[in-house]
Amino acid sequence: MPTNTQDVVSEYLRRVGSGDIESALELVAEPIDWFTPGSTELIPWMGKRTTHAEIREFFKAAGDNMTAEAFEVTRTITVDRFAVVLGRLQFRVNATGKSFSSEFALELRVTDGLIDRYHMHEDSYAISLAFL
């Protein structure tokens, strides 16, 4: 199991990217400070999470409602326990058929080999419009 910040973040992204959420959760602390800003009324998986069960529901709801068209990490910057993952994403909303794209910055903190802070910064307005 990786312990340094760069290795933990890289392995987490690899596991999520392969669709292995259960394995990815092995690298996530519980409780966690997880936040994805956006309208929770329009997009119920947005908002705060603290438990593995809530994170499972996040990935399930997102996967049930959207289809990934592109997800690219362009750079990962790590300093001590902190990492920022920069990239671009594009998804299609299944119910509307509309696609949205956004650059993103994912802010992570790793403590004792586990991710204990996960804050996603993306264009939540563009995402909301795709659901209308």
Secondary structure by P-SEA (a helix, b strand, c coil): ccccaaaaaaaaaaaaaaccccccccccccccbbbbbccccccccccccccaaaaaaaaaaaaacccccccccccccccccbbbbbbbbbbbcccccbbbbbbbbbbbbbccccccbbbbbcaaaaaaaaac
